[in-house]
Amino acid sequence: MLALVSCRAALELDTDLPLLRHELPDARVVSWDDPTVDWSSFAVTIIRSTWDYHTRLDDFLQWAKHVGQVSTLWNPIDVIEWNTDKRYLAELAALGVPIVPTVFCDDAAALAGLALDGDVVVKPSVGAGSNGVVRTRGDAAAASSHARSLLDAGLTVMVQPYLADVDEQGETGLVYVGGRFSHAFRKGAILDAPVEFEGDLMAVERSRPHLATAAERTLGDRVVDALPETAYARIDLLPTADGPMLLEVELTEPSLFLQHDPGAAARAAAVFRSLTA
C-alpha cells in the first residue's frame, strides 16, 4: 500500500491530492502526526503536504526517521534533513549555482553588521508557506526588529535583496518527478502587497501555467543534476536582468501545481507507483 502524507490543516487546501487520488485510487491519504497510523503497513510513504512541519521541525524529523525505518520514505530522510533548512543554498552557491544573494545570520553580533536599509526580505531559514517572511523598504529598524525576533525564537535569519522583476514577470516553478522535468508554472509576486494567508498554513498564491524558457530549464536541470535521487522536486526561480536565479529547492512538501498541466498528475502517479515495484 502507498501513503500520501499530509497534515490535518492541509487536507482541504492541497489541490494536488484529489488529482493524485484519481490516478492512485488505492493510495491512502494520512496525516504525519496521526498517532493511530501504522506506518509499517505502507510499502511506500510519500510526503506531500506536511505544511506545518516547520512549526515542529524536531518532531517532524523524528517522525521521518521512524517512517524511513519501517517503510520506504520519499523523499528520503537525508534529503529531508538537508532540505528543511535553507542554508543548503550556500552549498549550491559554492557549486556555482546562481542563487538569490543571501546572507545567513545566527546571532545578534552578525546581525549588527548587516546592511538592512534597502529593499530587503528577512525570513527564517526554516520555514514554509511564506510564514515569517517580511519585506521592508528602506526601513532598517523594522528589518532589524524582525530579524531579532527570529533570532530570539532560535531561528537562523536569511536576508536577501528584493528582486523587483518578480513584480512584473512572477516567480517560476519547475516541477520534476523521478528526476525528469514534468511541467512549469508561474506564481504572482507575494510580497508586492500585504500577504494574505490561508488559515495559519500558507500565503495565498496565484498561479498559472507557464512554458519554461531555455534559461530556466538549463538552471533547473543543473540543480536537479546536483541532487541525489528524488521522487519529486520543485525548483523555484526569480527573474533578473542577468537571467534566472535560484530562490529555493523544494524537496520536502512542495505543491506540485498538477492542475497546470493535463498530464502532470498521471506522470507523478506513474513515478510514485513505480516506487512500490
VOBA-1610 file (N, C-alpha, C; in pm, whole numbers, padded with zeros to 5 digits, always signed):
BEGIN
Met+00084-00119+00000Met+00000+00000+00000Met+00087+00124+00000Leu+00034+00230-00059Leu+00108+00355-00071Leu+00039+00463+00011Ala+00117+00540+00087Ala+00064+00650+00167Ala+00102+00783+00104Leu+00005+00874+00096Leu+00029+01012+00060Leu+00012+01094+00188Val+00118+01155+00234Val+00119+01214+00367Val+00093+01364+00362Ser-00003+01407+00442Ser-00039+01547+00453Ser-00038+01585+00600Cys-00111+01689+00634Cys-00138+01725+00773Cys-00285+01766+00781Arg-00339+01763+00898Arg-00484+01785+00911Arg-00527+01917+00849Ala-00451+02022+00875Ala-00491+02154+00829Ala-00479+02172+00678Ala-00405+02083+00611Ala-00382+02097+00467Ala-00477+02015+00382Leu-00553+01927+00442Leu-00633+01832+00364Leu-00729+01901+00268Glu-00784+02014+00309Glu-00878+02086+00222Glu-00809+02188+00132Leu-00680+02207+00150Leu-00608+02310+00075Leu-00519+02253-00035Asp-00481+02128-00022Asp-00386+02067-00116Asp-00460+02030-00245Thr-00441+02110-00348Thr-00510+02086-00475Thr-00450+01969-00552Asp-00331+01924-00515Asp-00271+01807-00581Asp-00336+01676-00537Leu-00380+01669-00413Leu-00428+01541-00359Leu-00544+01482-00437Pro-00648+01557-00471Pro-00758+01495-00547Pro-00711+01439-00681Leu-00619+01509-00747Leu-00569+01462-00876Leu-00487+01335-00859Leu-00405+01329-00754Leu-00326+01208-00730Leu-00414+01092-00688Arg-00514+01118-00607Arg-00604+01010-00564Arg-00681+00953-00681His-00714+01036-00779His-00780+00985-00900His-00689+00889-00975Glu-00560+00921-00980Glu-00463+00837-01052Glu-00416+00719-00967Leu-00426+00732-00835Leu-00379+00629-00742Leu-00494+00592-00647Pro-00597+00527-00698Pro-00715+00503-00614Pro-00689+00415-00493Asp-00582+00338-00495Asp-00553+00251-00381Asp-00466+00319-00276Ala-00421+00440-00305Ala-00337+00512-00208Ala-00424+00562-00093Arg-00361+00576+00024Arg-00431+00626+00142Arg-00369+00760+00182Val-00454+00859+00204Val-00408+00990+00250Val-00411+00992+00402Val-00297+01024+00463Val-00284+01022+00610Val-00210+01147+00656Ser-00230+01183+00782Ser-00159+01296+00842Ser-00033+01245+00911Trp+00073+01321+00899Trp+00203+01272+00950Trp+00202+01255+01102Asp+00122+01335+01172Asp+00124+01327+01318Asp+00003+01254+01375Asp-00061+01170+01294Asp-00173+01089+01342Asp-00117+00970+01420Pro-00138+00963+01551Pro-00075+00856+01631Pro-00136+00718+01605Thr-00248+00711+01536Thr-00313+00582+01511Thr-00259+00512+01386Val-00177+00581+01308Val-00130+00524+01181Val-00018+00424+01207Asp-00030+00307+01146Asp+00076+00205+01148Asp+00158+00223+01021Trp+00270+00293+01033Trp+00348+00326+00914Trp+00410+00204+00850Ser+00427+00097+00926Ser+00484-00025+00869Ser+00387-00094+00774Ser+00261-00051+00773Ser+00163-00112+00684Ser+00176-00061+00541Phe+00258+00043+00522Phe+00276+00101+00388Phe+00409+00056+00330Ala+00404+00006+00208Ala+00528-00028+00139Ala+00607+00099+00108Val+00535+00203+00070Val+00598+00330+00033Val+00519+00445+00098Thr+00591+00539+00155Thr+00531+00657+00218Thr+00585+00781+00147Ile+00494+00858+00088Ile+00534+00973+00009Ile+00486+01101+00077Ile+00579+01184+00118Ile+00545+01311+00181Ile+00489+01405+00076Arg+00370+01460+00105Arg+00310+01552+00009Arg+00283+01690+00067Ser+00197+01705+00162Ser+00160+01840+00206Ser+00164+01852+00358Thr+00279+01819+00414Thr+00301+01833+00559Thr+00341+01977+00590Trp+00250+02068+00560Trp+00286+02210+00555Trp+00305+02274+00692Asp+00280+02201+00798Asp+00305+02255+00931Asp+00436+02206+00991Tyr+00519+02138+00912Tyr+00640+02075+00966Tyr+00733+02175+01032His+00740+02296+00978His+00838+02392+01028His+00805+02442+01168Thr+00682+02424+01212Thr+00646+02465+01348Thr+00690+02362+01451Arg+00721+02240+01405Arg+00765+02131+01494Arg+00871+02050+01422Leu+00977+02116+01383Leu+01076+02051+01297Leu+01136+01927+01361Asp+01173+01935+01488Asp+01234+01819+01553Asp+01139+01700+01553Asp+01013+01724+01584Asp+00914+01615+01583Asp+00899+01559+01442Phe+00897+01648+01344Phe+00881+01603+01206Phe+00998+01517+01162Leu+01119+01558+01193Leu+01235+01481+01153Leu+01241+01347+01226Gln+01201+01345+01351Gln+01194+01218+01423Gln+01092+01126+01360Trp+00979+01182+01322Trp+00876+01103+01251Trp+00933+01047+01121Ala+00999+01132+01043Ala+01052+01088+00914Ala+01157+00978+00932Lys+01240+00990+01035Lys+01340+00886+01061Lys+01272+00754+01094His+01168+00760+01177His+01095+00638+01212His+01032+00575+01089Val+00964+00656+01008Val+00897+00603+00890Val+00999+00542+00794Gly+01114+00606+00782Gly+01217+00552+00694Gly+01271+00417+00739Gln+01252+00385+00867Gln+01297+00256+00920Gln+01194+00145+00898Val+01066+00181+00886Val+00962+00079+00876Val+00891+00080+00742Ser+00918+00177+00657Ser+00860+00189+00526Ser+00966+00250+00435Thr+00936+00262+00306Thr+01027+00331+00215Thr+00978+00473+00200Leu+01056+00568+00250Leu+01015+00708+00256Leu+01070+00785+00137Trp+00981+00862+00074Trp+01021+00954-00033Trp+00962+01090-00006Asn+01045+01191-00016Asn+01187+01181-00040Asn+01256+01128+00086Pro+01375+01069+00071Pro+01441+01003+00184Pro+01482+01100+00294Ile+01507+01045+00411Ile+01535+01124+00530Ile+01658+01213+00512Asp+01762+01166+00446Asp+01880+01250+00430Asp+01850+01372+00343Val+01764+01353+00244Val+01722+01465+00161Val+01638+01562+00242Ile+01546+01509+00323Ile+01458+01593+00404Ile+01539+01674+00506Glu+01633+01609+00573Glu+01715+01681+00672Glu+01792+01795+00607Trp+01843+01772+00488Trp+01919+01875+00416Trp+01828+01988+00371Asn+01709+01953+00323Asn+01624+02050+00256Asn+01538+02134+00349Thr+01519+02092+00473Thr+01432+02168+00562Thr+01500+02290+00623Asp+01625+02312+00593Asp+01694+02434+00635Asp+01758+02496+00511Lys+01717+02616+00479Lys+01758+02678+00353Lys+01905+02718+00349Arg+01979+02684+00451Arg+02123+02704+00443Arg+02186+02616+00334Tyr+02108+02522+00281Tyr+02156+02445+00166Tyr+02190+02536+00048Leu+02128+02655+00042Leu+02157+02746-00069Leu+02305+02781-00076Ala+02370+02793+00039Ala+02512+02824+00040Ala+02593+02712-00026Glu+02551+02589-00005Glu+02620+02476-00068Glu+02604+02479-00219Leu+02484+02511-00265Leu+02462+02517-00409Leu+02537+02636-00471Ala+02542+02747-00398Ala+02619+02862-00447Ala+02766+02826-00462Ala+02817+02745-00369Ala+02957+02704-00375Ala+02985+02617-00498Leu+02880+02556-00550Leu+02893+02476-00673Leu+02879+02562-00798Gly+02858+02691-00780Gly+02845+02781-00894Gly+02703+02807-00939Val+02604+02757-00864Val+02464+02781-00900Val+02430+02926-00866Pro+02372+03001-00959Pro+02334+03139-00930Pro+02211+03145-00840Ile+02233+03182-00714Ile+02123+03191-00619Ile+02088+03338-00595Val+01967+03363-00547Val+01935+03497-00499Val+02036+03530-00389Pro+02108+03644-00398Pro+02209+03674-00296Pro+02151+03664-00156Thr+02219+03587-00071Thr+02165+03555+00061Thr+02274+03564+00166Val+02241+03630+00276Val+02328+03632+00394Val+02255+03561+00506Phe+02323+03469+00572Phe+02267+03396+00685Phe+02324+03454+00814Cys+02241+03463+00914Cys+02280+03527+01040Cys+02230+03442+01156Asp+02323+03402+01244Asp+02288+03315+01357Asp+02289+03386+01491Asp+02336+03509+01497Asp+02342+03576+01627Asp+02335+03726+01611Ala+02317+03795+01723Ala+02299+03940+01721Ala+02423+04012+01669Ala+02540+03959+01699Ala+02663+04023+01652Ala+02669+04025+01500Ala+02634+03913+01439Ala+02633+03908+01293Ala+02526+03999+01235Leu+02412+04005+01303Leu+02303+04091+01257Leu+02345+04237+01256Ala+02422+04277+01355Ala+02463+04417+01366Ala+02546+04462+01247Gly+02610+04370+01180Gly+02696+04407+01068Gly+02626+04407+00933Leu+02495+04380+00931Leu+02423+04370+00804Leu+02367+04506+00761Ala+02368+04528+00630Ala+02305+04648+00573Ala+02158+04615+00546Leu+02071+04679+00620Leu+01928+04648+00612Leu+01844+04767+00567Asp+01909+04867+00511Asp+01836+04990+00479Asp+01782+04992+00336Gly+01799+04884+00261Gly+01747+04879+00125Gly+01611+04810+00119Asp+01576+04765+00000Asp+01454+04687-00019Asp+01493+04541+00002Val+01465+04489+00122Val+01517+04357+00160Val+01405+04266+00209Val+01435+04137+00201Val+01346+04034+00253Val+01418+03965+00368Val+01349+03958+00481Val+01404+03895+00602Val+01314+03777+00636Lys+01376+03658+00652Lys+01295+03540+00679Lys+01378+03436+00751Pro+01312+03335+00809Pro+01387+03228+00877Pro+01437+03125+00776Ser+01547+03060+00809Ser+01599+02958+00719Ser+01517+02830+00725Val+01439+02813+00831Val+01345+02701+00841Val+01205+02761+00837Gly+01133+02734+00731Gly+01000+02792+00718Gly+00932+02738+00595Ala+00801+02761+00586Ala+00723+02717+00471Ala+00603+02808+00456Gly+00551+02815+00332Gly+00430+02890+00308Gly+00441+03039+00328Ser+00562+03093+00321Ser+00590+03236+00344Ser+00569+03279+00489Asn+00556+03184+00580Asn+00546+03218+00721Asn+00678+03279+00769Gly+00670+03389+00842Gly+00789+03453+00895Gly+00865+03537+00796Val+00809+03556+00675Val+00876+03633+00571Val+00827+03778+00574Val+00921+03872+00581Val+00886+04014+00585Val+00973+04089+00485Arg+00908+04177+00409Arg+00980+04267+00319Arg+00978+04406+00379Thr+01094+04470+00384Thr+01100+04610+00429Thr+01165+04693+00321Arg+01119+04816+00307Arg+01168+04904+00201Arg+01229+05029+00264Gly+01360+05025+00279Gly+01430+05139+00335Gly+01404+05160+00483Asp+01364+05055+00553Asp+01333+05066+00696Asp+01422+04968+00772Ala+01545+05012+00798Ala+01641+04925+00864Ala+01595+04885+01003Ala+01526+04974+01072Ala+01480+04943+01207Ala+01379+04830+01205Ala+01285+04834+01111Ala+01185+04728+01101Ala+01249+04596+01061Ala+01343+04601+00966Ala+01412+04478+00925Ala+01489+04418+01041Ser+01560+04503+01115Ser+01639+04455+01228Ser+01549+04399+01337Ser+01437+04464+01362Ser+01344+04417+01466Ser+01290+04279+01431His+01253+04260+01305His+01202+04128+01266His+01312+04023+01275Ala+01430+04057+01230Ala+01542+03963+01237Ala+01571+03922+01381Arg+01568+04021+01472Arg+01592+03990+01613Arg+01484+03897+01669Ser+01360+03918+01626Ser+01253+03831+01675Ser+01273+03687+01628Leu+01326+03670+01509Leu+01355+03535+01460Leu+01471+03473+01538Leu+01574+03552+01562Leu+01687+03503+01641Leu+01642+03464+01782Asp+01555+03545+01841Asp+01506+03517+01977Asp+01426+03387+01980Ala+01367+03351+01866Ala+01292+03226+01858Ala+01381+03107+01827Gly+01514+03131+01823Gly+01608+03022+01799Gly+01627+02988+01653Leu+01591+03078+01563Leu+01598+03053+01420Leu+01717+03124+01356Thr+01764+03070+01247Thr+01865+03136+01166Thr+01794+03233+01072Val+01848+03353+01059Val+01789+03457+00976Val+01852+03456+00838Met+01769+03475+00737Met+01815+03496+00600Met+01779+03638+00558Val+01872+03706+00495Val+01846+03838+00439Val+01880+03835+00291Gln+01783+03878+00209Gln+01800+03879+00064Gln+01751+04012+00008Pro+01809+04058-00102Pro+01752+04175-00169Pro+01620+04136-00233Tyr+01528+04231-00238Tyr+01403+04206-00310Tyr+01430+04230-00458Leu+01410+04127-00539Leu+01436+04136-00683Leu+01308+04177-00753Ala+01300+04304-00788Ala+01172+04365-00828Ala+01119+04315-00961Asp+01200+04248-01043Asp+01149+04195-01169Asp+01036+04096-01147Val+01031+04037-01027Val+00924+03941-00998Val+00788+04009-01000Asp+00782+04138-00974Asp+00653+04207-00971Asp+00584+04200-01106Glu+00661+04207-01213Glu+00603+04205-01347Glu+00600+04065-01405Gln+00708+03988-01385Gln+00720+03859-01451Gln+00669+03742-01366Gly+00675+03754-01235Gly+00635+03645-01149Gly+00750+03549-01120Glu+00722+03457-01031Glu+00818+03354-00989Glu+00790+03226-01067Thr+00894+03163-01118Thr+00879+03040-01196Thr+00905+02917-01108Gly+00817+02819-01120Gly+00839+02690-01056Gly+00856+02582-01161Leu+00962+02504-01150Leu+00986+02391-01239Leu+00966+02263-01159Val+00880+02176-01207Val+00846+02053-01136Val+00912+01934-01205Tyr+00979+01852-01124Tyr+01045+01730-01172Tyr+00988+01612-01094Val+00960+01503-01164Val+00920+01380-01098Val+01010+01268-01147Gly+01060+01190-01051Gly+01155+01085-01086Gly+01280+01140-01152Gly+01316+01264-01120Gly+01437+01323-01177Gly+01420+01382-01315Arg+01297+01375-01372Arg+01273+01426-01506Arg+01177+01544-01501Phe+01201+01640-01590Phe+01115+01758-01596Phe+00973+01717-01632Ser+00877+01772-01558Ser+00736+01746-01585Ser+00666+01867-01645His+00667+01980-01573His+00596+02098-01619His+00642+02220-01541Ala+00595+02335-01584Ala+00631+02460-01518Ala+00506+02541-01491Phe+00520+02636-01400Phe+00411+02728-01369Phe+00471+02861-01327Arg+00387+02961-01323Arg+00429+03092-01275Arg+00339+03132-01159Lys+00398+03192-01056Lys+00324+03248-00944Lys+00340+03399-00944Gly+00233+03468-00911Gly+00243+03611-00897Gly+00324+03647-00774Ala+00381+03768-00775Ala+00458+03814-00659Ala+00371+03816-00535Ile+00427+03768-00424Ile+00353+03765-00298Ile+00383+03887-00213Leu+00505+03938-00220Leu+00548+04044-00129Leu+00532+04184-00188Asp+00459+04196-00300Asp+00435+04328-00355Asp+00317+04399-00289Ala+00253+04329-00196Ala+00138+04383-00123Ala+00132+04310+00011Pro+00049+04355+00104Pro+00035+04280+00229Pro-00001+04134+00201Val+00066+04042+00271Val+00049+03900+00244Val-00083+03850+00303Glu-00157+03776+00220Glu-00279+03710+00266Glu-00246+03565+00298Phe-00306+03513+00405Phe-00280+03375+00443Phe-00408+03293+00438Glu-00391+03164+00402Glu-00499+03067+00408Glu-00489+02996+00543Gly-00572+03037+00638Gly-00560+02983+00771Gly-00425+03020+00830Asp-00364+02926+00901Asp-00233+02950+00962Asp-00120+02886+00883Leu-00152+02829+00768Leu-00053+02746+00700Leu+00034+02820+00600Met-00027+02892+00508Met+00049+02939+00394Met-00013+03064+00334Ala+00072+03138+00264Ala+00025+03257+00194Ala-00060+03215+00074Val-00158+03299+00043Val-00239+03276-00077Val-00152+03295-00199Glu-00156+03197-00290Glu-00073+03201-00411Glu-00163+03204-00534Arg-00125+03286-00630Arg-00197+03296-00756Arg-00104+03246-00865Ser-00144+03139-00929Ser-00054+03072-01022Ser-00121+03049-01158Arg-00037+03021-01256Arg-00086+02996-01391Arg+00012+02904-01462Pro-00031+02836-01570Pro+00064+02755-01647Pro+00173+02844-01708His+00286+02782-01734His+00399+02857-01789His+00483+02765-01875Leu+00526+02816-01990Leu+00620+02744-02074Leu+00760+02789-02035Ala+00835+02698-01975Ala+00967+02734-01924Ala+01058+02779-02037Thr+01136+02883-02010Thr+01234+02929-02108Thr+01355+02836-02108Ala+01436+02850-02211Ala+01558+02769-02219Ala+01649+02796-02099Ala+01660+02923-02060Ala+01746+02958-01946Ala+01693+02898-01817Glu+01562+02900-01799Glu+01504+02841-01679Glu+01526+02691-01674Arg+01505+02624-01788Arg+01528+02479-01791Arg+01674+02445-01767Thr+01763+02523-01823Thr+01906+02495-01804Thr+01943+02503-01657Leu+01894+02606-01589Leu+01925+02620-01447Leu+01855+02512-01366Gly+01729+02485-01394Gly+01657+02381-01321Gly+01723+02245-01336Asp+01760+02211-01458Asp+01825+02082-01483Asp+01959+02074-01411Arg+02029+02185-01408Arg+02160+02188-01340Arg+02144+02160-01191Val+02042+02220-01130Val+02019+02199-00988Val+01979+02054-00962Val+01887+02001-01041Val+01840+01864-01020Val+01954+01765-01039Asp+02040+01792-01135Asp+02154+01703-01158Asp+02248+01699-01038Ala+02247+01804-00956Ala+02333+01809-00839Ala+02271+01741-00717Leu+02146+01697-00729Leu+02075+01638-00616Leu+02085+01486-00617Pro+02065+01423-00502Pro+02051+01277-00501Pro+01918+01238-00564Glu+01892+01111-00574Glu+01768+01063-00636Glu+01647+01112-00555Thr+01547+01162-00626Thr+01426+01211-00561Thr+01303+01160-00636Ala+01192+01150-00564Ala+01065+01118-00628Ala+01004+01243-00690Tyr+01030+01357-00629Tyr+00976+01483-00677Tyr+01069+01595-00635Ala+01067+01701-00712Ala+01145+01820-00680Ala+01078+01939-00745Arg+01083+02052-00676Arg+01035+02177-00735Arg+01146+02279-00723Ile+01182+02339-00833Ile+01290+02437-00837Ile+01226+02574-00861Asp+01239+02663-00764Asp+01178+02795-00771Asp+01281+02899-00812Leu+01247+02977-00915Leu+01340+03073-00973Leu+01280+03213-00974Leu+01365+03314-00959Leu+01325+03453-00973Leu+01395+03514-01094Pro+01326+03602-01166Pro+01386+03664-01285Pro+01474+03782-01249Thr+01581+03799-01325Thr+01665+03919-01315Thr+01709+03956-01455Ala+01767+04075-01469Ala+01816+04117-01600Ala+01927+04027-01649Asp+01995+03959-01557Asp+02106+03871-01594Asp+02063+03725-01609Gly+01934+03699-01603Gly+01885+03563-01615Gly+01826+03515-01484Pro+01766+03395-01483Pro+01701+03345-01362Pro+01801+03313-01252Met+01754+03330-01127Met+01833+03293-01010Met+01752+03198-00924Leu+01822+03107-00857Leu+01757+03009-00772Leu+01709+03075-00643Leu+01581+03059-00613Leu+01524+03106-00488Leu+01520+02994-00385Glu+01465+02879-00424Glu+01453+02766-00333Glu+01457+02636-00411Val+01495+02529-00343Val+01481+02392-00392Val+01382+02324-00299Glu+01268+02286-00350Glu+01160+02231-00269Glu+01158+02078-00283Leu+01208+02009-00179Leu+01217+01862-00184Leu+01141+01795-00070Thr+01078+01874+00015Thr+01014+01815+00133Thr+00864+01801+00114Glu+00794+01912+00092Glu+00648+01905+00085Glu+00592+02006-00016Pro+00653+02016-00134Pro+00609+02122-00224Pro+00474+02093-00290Ser+00393+02198-00305Ser+00283+02188-00401Ser+00345+02165-00538Leu+00287+02072-00614Leu+00339+02044-00748Leu+00256+02112-00857Phe+00149+02181-00818Phe+00067+02254-00913Phe+00029+02168-01033Leu-00018+02047-01002Leu-00051+01949-01106Leu-00164+01995-01195Gln-00246+02088-01146Gln-00360+02134-01225Gln-00319+02214-01347His-00192+02254-01355His-00150+02341-01464His-00097+02266-01586Asp-00101+02134-01582Asp-00059+02056-01699Asp-00147+01931-01707Pro-00211+01905-01821Pro-00306+01794-01829Pro-00247+01656-01797Gly-00118+01638-01822Gly-00058+01508-01798Gly+00023+01499-01670Ala+00027+01608-01592Ala+00118+01613-01478Ala+00081+01512-01370Ala-00048+01500-01337Ala-00089+01407-01231Ala-00057+01264-01270Ala-00080+01230-01396Ala-00051+01094-01441Ala+00098+01066-01436Arg+00180+01165-01472Arg+00325+01145-01466Arg+00372+01125-01323Ala+00322+01209-01233Ala+00362+01196-01093Ala+00316+01061-01038Ala+00193+01024-01068Ala+00140+00897-01018Ala+00220+00779-01070Ala+00262+00784-01196Ala+00341+00675-01252Ala+00473+00660-01178Val+00536+00772-01145Val+00661+00766-01068Val+00634+00711-00929Phe+00531+00760-00863Phe+00501+00714-00727Phe+00468+00564-00728Arg+00393+00521-00827Arg+00357+00379-00836Arg+00481+00294-00861Ser+00577+00345-00937Ser+00697+00266-00967Ser+00782+00244-00843Leu+00766+00331-00743Leu+00846+00318-00621Leu+00807+00197-00539Thr+00690+00142-00566Thr+00643+00022-00492Thr+00685-00106-00560Ala+00740-00096-00679Ala+00775-00217-00755Ala+00890-00292-00690
//
